[in-house]
């Protein structure tokens, strides 16, 4: 049987040259860590600034007079009232209310949108949106010609300032702006997946290596891989598609019910009937484990010795010096606080913990 042929970002050779350990991820050959390891990369991001290659993500562009109206019906959160220059976290749902993907929508202009999707869902997202939007708009997949780098950490704005972008040129949290950096046009958004002050850079993929190398000339910037990205996002309670949400899980069951603003609203979108009329069968909680041993996705969560749910993500949390997890728990157990994780040969005690686990993030810093 032949091995899976993995896709590679324009920076694959750069990662190998830096000593990265490469692993398969969502069909891509990606760096999980560099020579200093995941713990060092995690702490460097929390305390200084790291650079992540996220070129595997998908990017779509939508244009047309009816774009806002059509997209407003296609996605779970309102798009029609989204101001230009704002990024908005959103959900692409099926008719049952299950999550096909979680994504971010950028409103470029009144009739133009830029949509960033998960790498593993790119094809189904594009196909689903194309069907819902119809032929009256211009909808294109720009993923292959778009590079995406994430500069994350409390010193990220200082790095951009040293490269010629002063604080006054930087967007506010969950806003974006067109900028000129290294002599090229970029879209710079103040977003990220770490909980720290950070920026995402979108630009011509043909210049990915050039930009990567230039940013790494700053003495405070170090590359970081998917391993640190995962521990950072888990400490913040951020969902990972395929773990905390999927096509059988609604945004409400994943903890985003308040974000949808269903109460008192008559807005209709694909999946809205199912969300309004359905009753959540599960809910997402945080768990703090006893000791340093981590739970893994798929492990059974027990309450009073009986199955109560399943771990969706788990790891040792470097910033907290303990193991944490997120778990999908059966509805009706909201008041339960004491659990166990079944590791087959042993069980680990776990206490319900509010999300996020880590409260020291600088993402919203002014």
N, C-alpha and C positions, 0 to 999 in steps of 0.2 A: 504494500500500500504506500503510495507516494506521500511525502510530507506536505503539509499545508504551505502554500506559497504566500508569504507575508508581504504586505505593502510596506513601503518605507517612506519616511518624511525626507525632505531635502537635506536634513541634518544628520542622517544615519551615520555617515562616515565621520562626522565631527564627534559624535558620541563615542564611537569606537576608539578614535584617536585620544579621547580624554579618559579612556579606561572604563567606560560604562559597561555594566552587565545588561545585555539586551534580552528581552523576553517578549513573547507574543501577547498582544493586548488588543482586543476588538478587531483582530485581523491584521494588525500592524506590528512591526518589529520596533519595539520602543525601549528606551533606557529605564530600568527599574531603580538603578542607583549608580553612583560613580565611586571612585576609589575610597573616599572617606566614609561611605556608608549612609544608610537611611537615617540613623539617629543624628549624625552630624548635619546632614542636609535639612532635617526637620528643625533642629535648633537654630541653624543659620538663617532659615526663613523666618522663624519667630523673632529673632534678635537683630537681623541685619537685612539681607536681600539675596534672593535666589532667582535664577532664570530657568524657566521650564519650556521645553519644546512641546507645543500643543498643536502642531501642524496637521495632526491626524483628524482634528475636528472638521465638521462639515459647515459650509457657509452658503446660504441661498440669498438671492436678491429678488425682490418683488416690486414691480412698478405698474402704475395704471390708476386711472381716476377712481376705480371702485376698490382699490387695494385695501384700504382701511376697513370698509364695510365687509368685504369678503373674509378678510383675515380675522375680523372680530367674531364672525360666526364659526370659523375654522378652529379657533383656539379657546381655551377655557377662561383665560383672564382677558379683560377688555383691552382692545387695541385702539378702538375709535377715540378714546379719551386720552391716549398716550401722547404727551407733548413731543415735539421734535427735539432731538438731542438727548432723549432719555432711553435707557435700556430697561426692559421689563422681563423678569423671569416669568415663564409661561408654560403651559402644558398642551400637548397635542393628544386628544383623547379619542377612544373608540366610542361606539354608540352605548356601550355598557358603562362608560365612565372610567374605564381602565386607561392607564397612561401608555400611549404609544411612545412618547418621548417627553422629557423635560428640556426646555430650550430657552434661549434668550432672544428677544425681539428688540432690534434697534430701529427707532423711527428716524430715518435720514431726512425725510421731507414729508409734506402732507400726503404725497402719493407715492412714497418710496420707503421700503423697509429692507433691512438686512437681518437675516435670521441665522443664528448659530446653533447647531445641533450636535448631538453625540455621534461619534465616529461609527459606532456599530449600528446606528439607526438611520444613517444618512439616506440609504436607498428607499427604505419604507417611508421615511418622513417626506422625501421629495415626491414620491409617487402619491402618497395620501394627500398632501397639500395641493399638488397639481390637479387632482380630481376635484377637490373641494373649491378651489379657486376658479377653475374653468378657463376657457380660452380668451376671455376678455381682458386679461392682464398679461404682463410680461414676467414670467417666472423662470429664473435661471439658477443653475448650480455652479457656484464659483469656487468650490472647494479645492480643486486641483491647482488653481492659479493663485490661491490665497495662503500666505504664511501666517501663522499665529504663534506669538511668543508671549509668555506670561512673566512679567517682572513683579515679584511678590516679596513683601517684607517691609518693616517700618522705615527702612532707609531707601525705598524705591523712588520716592519723589526726589531725594537728594541726588540719586544717580542720574535721573532724567535732567535735573538742573545742571549737572556737570556736563551733560551732552547738549546743552543749549535750550532746554525747555524749562523756563522758570515756573514757580508755583502758580503764578497768575495764568499760565497757559494750560494748566492741568484741569480736567473736568472734575466735578463733584461726584460723590458716591452714586453709582448706578446712572451716571451720565457719560457721554462720550463727546469727542471733538476731533475734527480733522486737524492734523498737525504735520509739520515738516521736520523730519528727523533724519540725520545723516544724508541730507540732500534729497530725500524722497518723501512722497506723500504717504501718510499712514492714517488709519483710524485708531485713535487711542481711547480706550474705555477704562473707567475706574471700576473694574470688576475683578473677580478672581474666585479661587476655590480653596483658599487657605485661612481666611479669617483675618488676614493682615492687610494693611495698606498695600494696594497693588494696582497694577495696570496691565491691560491686555493690548497687544499691538497687532494690528492687521495690516498686511502690505503685500506687495508682489512676491510670490513664492520664488521667483528667479533670483531674488536678492536675499534669501533666507540665510545663507552661509555668511554673507557679508555682514548682516545685521547682528547675527549671533556672535560672531568673532569680535565685532566692535563693542558690544555691550560687555562682553567678558574681559575687555581690557581694563575695565574699572576694577580696582583692587578689592572692592567690597563685594563684588558680585561673584557668586559661585553657581555652577549648574546643579540642578536638582532633578531627580527622576520621579517615576510614578509611585515608588514606595513612599517617599516623603509626602508627596501630594495626597496619598491616601490617608496617612496618619494625621496630616494637617486637617483634611476635610472631616475626618471622623471626629476629631476633638471638637469641631464646630457643629457637629450634628447635621452636616450637609448630606443630602441623599446622593447615592450613586445609582444610575439607571441599571436595572437588572438585579439590584440588591434591595434598596428601600422601596422602589416602585417598578412596576411592570404592567403588562396589559391586563393582568388580573387584579391589580391594586389601583384604587382611585386616589386622587390627590387628598381627599378627606382622610382616607385610611393611612396615608403617608404623613399626615399632620399639617396639611395646607388648607384645611377647610376655611379658616378665617380669611386667607388670602383671596379666595374665590368670591367672597362677598355675595353669596347666594341669597341670604335672608333679605327680604324686602326688594329684591331685584327681579325683574321680569325678563331680563336679557336671555336670549336663547342662543345656544351654541351646541355643537356636536357633543353629546354626552350629558347635556344639562338636565334632561328629563330623568335620566338614570340617577344622577347625583341628588336631585331634589326629591325623588320618590323612593330611592333606595335607602336601606339601613346599613351603615358600615358593619362589616363582619369582623373587622380587626382594627387595631390602632398601633401606631408606632411609639415606642418608648426608648429611653436611654437606660442603660444598666451599667453600674459600676461594680466590677468584679472583685472578689477577695483574692489578693495576691497579684502576681505579675503575669500569670499564665493567661493567654488570650483565648477567647472563644472565636470560632470561625463561622462564616456564613453557612447556614443549613443545619447547625446544631439545634437540638431541641431545648426549649425553655420549659422548665417545670415549675409548677406552683402547688404546694402541698403534696408533692410527689407525683402529680399528674401533668401530662402534656398541656401546656398553656399557649405555646407559640413557637416561633423559630427565630434564631439569630439571623439578621440580615447583613450585618457588618461587625467585625470585631478585631481589635488589635491592642497591643500595648501602647498607651498614650504617653509619649516622651515628655510632654509638657506637664503632665500630671503625676508621672511616676507610678502609674497603675494601669491595669487593663480595663478597657471600656468596650461597650458593644451597643448596637442598636438592634432592636428586636420587634417583630410583628407579633402582637399579643391578641388573643381572642377578645372580641367585644364583650363587655360586661365585667371585665377585670380591671377597670380603671382604678379601683381603690386598692388593688393588691400592690404591695411594695417589696415583698420578699420573694425571691425566685432562686432557682438553681439552674445551671447550665449542664446538660448531660454530655460528658466527654467520652461516653461509652464505658471506659474503665474506671472513671471517677466522676464526681460531680463538683462543681464550683459554686459557692454561694454568690449571689448577686443581688444588689439593692437597686430599686428603681431610682433613676437620677434625672433631673430636669436637663433639657437641652438648651443651649450648647453645654458640653462638659467644660470647655475652656472659656473663661470669661475675660482674658487679657488681650484679646485681639485688637488690632489697630485699624481695621477695615474702614470704620466710620470716622476716623480721626480727621479733624478739620485742618 
